[in-house]
């Protein structure tokens, strides 16, 4: 995305969320990102890096004031708490982990205000139809038609690191079909459900981060309690 397109995307998102763009121009917001939970035996784990890359790019393009800290940095900072064998098993355990003093200190040292925890992936059907290929005295080629459906489901929770609570939940689902017509040569036309769902989720997260940061900035600081 060129600079002009990036600026326009950010401006449109500002208007869509009802926020003043000028107020966000210089406000830097550091957000960590991590795939959770991880299942080492699940083939969808391979999509985690692509999903992270897509979400990071989309959030940065839509909200230039947001700086996304990669999950490798988060996992290193919290090692070994987010490894497949030691990760929290449910959301209550995840919240308890974020509430730990040592965890809060590790993340605060990096200036993080939010953490995006994402999950999901793509399920693909088996190919249906058929393509026949052959060769003869006059040459060779293929003839036929094949197709398969696929469905991508992605979801994410935006955690506030101040209160170790979920600020917003977002999800995106996209369905499509890959087709492969063959007339002399097979021509695969692949569905892009993963990219489409990821882009949609990234846009929603960008809006959620902006809205939460705006609410936080507008909330007056609580006065200190009386001293003894």
Phi, psi and omega in degrees: 000128180285165184304320180295315179297320179297316179297317180297319179298317179295320181295316179297319179295322176302311181296320182295327181268002176073025183252155178277120184298324183299328182291339185258353188300322186248004183270109180272128180238121180265124183232127174274157178224141181205141174275124181206137357277159176258136176240105184300336182271356184267126180295339180291347179300331180298337180279349186302315182294322177292320178295316178300315180298316180295313180298316181299313181297316182295317180296315181294321179292320183281330183224085185300339180281352180267127177252119184264122179270124187297155184293334177299321178295318180295315182295321177295320181294327184256008181306134005257027191288340182246017175287154182308325183276344185238359184296155176301141185272342179210178185293325179298319179291325178296316178296319179296323178297313181294336181277350180295141182299319182292324178292315178301321181292319181296318181284323179295328179297338179261006176075016184285139177250333182221162175225126176264120175250117184243158179206171177117183181177197186241133174250129182243136176285168173287151178295138175243165184088193181203154175227128179251133179236146179199173180221147179214192182297329182270003182126200181213175179170182182233154179210131178153191183205133177227157180205159172205144178270157174213154184219127178248130177234119178234143175218160181207150174241134176262112183262134171274128181277354174286312184248006181053044182228156178282122178277320183205147172244136180226152178210158178213135179230131179225136178239150179193184180220137171265140180233154179219086174284149179225118171223098191081301178234141174293138180235098181286131175240098191272143175290156181236045185295323182295315180294319181292316180295320181294319179296318178297316180295319179298320177296319179294320179294321178301317177295321180293319179296316180297315182297316181294317179296323179293316178297320180295319180292330182277346181279121181294146179295141179287134180294148178293144180289164181296142177271150178286000000 
